[in-house]
């Protein structure tokens, strides 16, 4: 009688194929120059030299995590609606400066000789940009500065933006500015999204004449237009997309405030760079310094950092423990 054959061991799961990290300079569909960052496991990001603006952040499955309006990509010049516009030297509309400042409407340069950042050996994929002041900009904002931006991908796909702004005035004058990373997250449906980490905070409501209120809900959910500036926000905020079972974790440093914005249906129809239904699939949560402007004396430098990660979240029971997200 033949001996029974031993059962075959289960196949060993294949590990993801690693590729060498890369940084490529190329052009987008509109002809504007951009830099494409690719990490070893397949994560990627794109940043345009125009505006120093990140317009794509994809996970290792190729899913786009940032929202960009289809109308924004088709034009060759002008602020790009979506991704992560940089608001500097002002957030909002004040004085003779254009809305949200001029940084998002200027051509940035590759920074070939950036001052060193703290060593992080795990980050191997990054691009350094610099915004240089023009004589035209001096006429509308009479201060000399250096603005350096590093866009980096971590080994787990985290997207990290680090801004460093230095006062280079030679006449001894300080200057003040406000700032925001105007981050557009891609979501399944705005009605299926909640934000945790901003509850009980004071905020300015831009839809009610910037009147000050205190947030009352357990979490922020969306049923109509929202435009609020939350004050003294914590260093970690969670954006939970129930339908995709995905949580964005936003970590920030040097940026005390947080803006939450969605234009909803009526305002979307009045905005030239948004399609009518775009509001359903986007949500802006923006680390910012707005209530108390940053003031720099000549030679002083400010640093503002944002780190984004996208993690799976189980939302089967109707509850998600925010501590597991916000304290991770």
N, C-alpha and C positions, 0 to 999 in steps of 0.2 A: 504494500500500500504506500502510495507516494506521500511524503511529508507535506503538511499544509504549508503553503507559501506565506512568508511574513508580509504583513500589510505594508504598503509603501508609506514612508513618512510624508506628512503634508508638505507641499511646496513652500520654500522660504520666500516670504514676500520680497518683491524687488524694491531696493531703495531707489529714491529718485535719482535720475541721472544728473550728475553735477557738471556744470559748465564753468569755465573760468569767468570770474566777474569782468565786466567790460564797461567802458565809458566811451560812447560814440557821439561824434558831432555830425549832425545831418540837418535836413530841412523838412518842415512839416508841409501839409497839403497847400497851405497858402504861400509857401516860399520862405517863411520866416525860419531863421536858424534855431535849432534846439539841440539839447544834449539828452541822450538816452542812456540811462543807467540800468544795468542788468546784474542781478546777484546770482550766485552760483546755483541756487535751487529754483530759479525761474522767476523770482520777483523782479519787477521793473518799475521805473519812474521816468518821466520826461519833464524837462524844464526848458522853457523858451528863453532865449536871450532877451527878447522883447518883454519887458516887465519883470524879468527874473522870476517868471511865473511857472510853477509846477502845474501841468495840465493832465497828467496821467499818473496813476499809482495802481499797479496790478499785483494780485497775489500769485502764488505759484500755479494756480489753475487758469490764469489769464483773465480772471474776473476784474473788471474796472471798479475801483473803489471810490473814485472821485467823479463828481458830476461836471460835465462841460456841455453847454448848450450847443446844439447842432448849428445854430445861427452864428455862434462865435467863431467856429473853425473856418468858416467860408471867407472871412474878411482878412485882408492882409495887414491892416493897421488898426489901432484903437484898442481899448482895454478888452481883454478876453474875459467873457462871462463864464465863470466856472473855474474849476481847479483850485489854486490857492493864490489869488492876487495879494500883493503886498501893499498895505495902506500906510504910506509915509510921505510927507511928514505930518499928515493929519488923517484922522478918521472922520468921515462925514463931510459936511460942507461948511466952511468958514472962510471969511475974508475973500482974498482974490485968488486963492489956490483952487485948482480943480477938485472935484469931489474925490475924497479918499487920497488926496495928494497926487504927486507926479511920478512916484517910483514905478507904478504899474503901467505907465505910459512912456517909459524911456527904454532905450536900448542899453542893456547891460553888457559888460565885457567879461571874457574869461580872466580870472584873477590868477596870473602865472606865479605870483610870489606872495601868497597869503601868509600873514603871521600864524604861527602854529596854534592849533587848538589842543586842549588836553588829549594825551595819547589814549586811544581806544583801539586796541589791536584787533578787535572783532569786526570793526567797520573798515572795509577795504574798497567800497564803491561809493564815490562821492564826486561832486563838482563844486568848484569855487568860482563865484561870480563877484564882480565889483561894479557899483554904480558910481560914475564920476560926474561931478557937478559941471554943468555947462554955464556959459555966460548968460544964456537966456533964463536959466533957472535962477541965477543970482538976482535977476531983476524982480522976480516974483517972491523969492524966499532968500533974503540976503545973508546966508550963512554958509560957510565952507564946511564940508564934512567928507568922511569916507564911509561908505556903506558896503560892507562885505557880507556875502551870503554863502553859506555852505548847504548844499542839498545832498543828503546821504541816505543810503539804504543799509539797514542792519541785516545781519545774517538770518534773522527770522522774518524778514520782510518789513520791518518797521521803517517808516518814512520819517526822517529827522531833518528839520530846518533850523539852522542857527544863524541869526542875524547879529552883526556887530556894527554899531554906529559910533563913530568918533568925531568929536568936535575938532576941526582943524583951522578954526578962525585964528588969524594972526593979529587981530585988533583987541584981543582980550575979552571979547563978548561971549557970554553964554548963549545957548539957544534951548528952546523947549519944543517938544513934538509929542504927538500921539501916534499910536501904531496898532496895527492888527494884521494877523494872518487870516484873510477872509476865506476860510476853508469851506468849500462846497462838498459835502458828502453825498455819495450816490446811495439812495435808499429804494426799497421795493415800492413802498406806498407811504406817504407822509402820515396817513392816519394810523399806520401800524408801527409808528416809531415813538419811543419815549426817551427822555434824557434824565439821568440820575446823577446827582452830585451837586445840583444847584438849588435844591429845595431849602427853604427858610432864608434864603439870601435876599438882600435888598437889590432892587433893580430900577433903572430908568426906563420908562416906557416911551419909545419914540413915536408911538401912535397916539399918545395922550400928552403931547407937549413936553416930553421928557420929565414928566412927573415921577416922583419916587414912590415905589411901593415895596411890599415884602412878599416874596413868593409863598403861597399858602399850600400848594399841592404836595403830595408825596413824591411826585415826579412831574416832569413837563411833558404834556401830550399836545396834539395839534388838531384843532377844529376850525381854525380861521387864521388870518394873517397875524404874524408875530414879528416884532422888532424890538428887542429888549437888550439892555446892557446890564449884565449881572456884575455886582461889585464885590471885590475881595473873594473871588471864586477860588475853590480849592485847586491844588496842583493836578488833580486827576478828575476827569469827567467821562461818563459812559454814555454812549449813544446806542440804544438797543433797537435793532430792527427785528421785530417779532417774526415777520414772514420769512426772512432769509435766515433766521436763527443766527444772526451775526451781531457782535458787539464791537463798535469802535471804541477804543480807549484813547483819550487825548490826554497827554501829559504836557505840562507847560512850566516854564521857569522864566522869571523876569517879566511876566505878563499877568498882572493881578486880576484883570477883568475878563469877562467872557460875553461875547455877543451871540444872541440866538435870533435867526432870521429865516422866515419863509414868506414869500409875497402872496401866497394863496391865489385864487383864480382871478379875481377882478384886477389886481395889480399886475399879474402876469400878462394879461391882455394889453396892458398899456406900455409894456417894456419891449423895446425894439429888438433886444438881443436874447429874448426868451420866447420859446414857443408857448402856446396857450396852456398846454398840459404839463409843462416842465416842472411846475411847482410840486406835483405829486411825487416826483422822483428825486428831489433834492432837499437838503437841509444844511443851512450854514450854522456852524458852531465855531466861533472865532476867538482864540486867545488874543488878548488885547491889553493895551495900557491907554485908557481913555479918561477916566474920572480925574486922575492925578497925572498930568503930563510929565514926561521924563525931561529933566533939565541937565544939560552937560556944560561944564566949564571947558575952556580950551584945553585940549589934551586928554580930556576924560572920554571913556568909552562905555557904552551900554551894550549888554548882550541879552537877547531874547531868544528862547529856544522852545520849539514844539516838537513833540514826538507822537506819531500816530501808529497805532497797531490795530489790526482787525483779528478778533478771536471768535471761535464758535461759541454760541450761547444757546443753552437748552431753555426753551420757553414753552414747555408742555403743560405745566401746572398752572400757568397764569401768573407765576411769581418768579422773580430772579433776584437772588441775594446780591444787592449792590456791593456789599463788603468784599465778596469774592472777586469782583471786577475792580473796584476802586482801591483796594489795598494790595493788589497783586504786584 
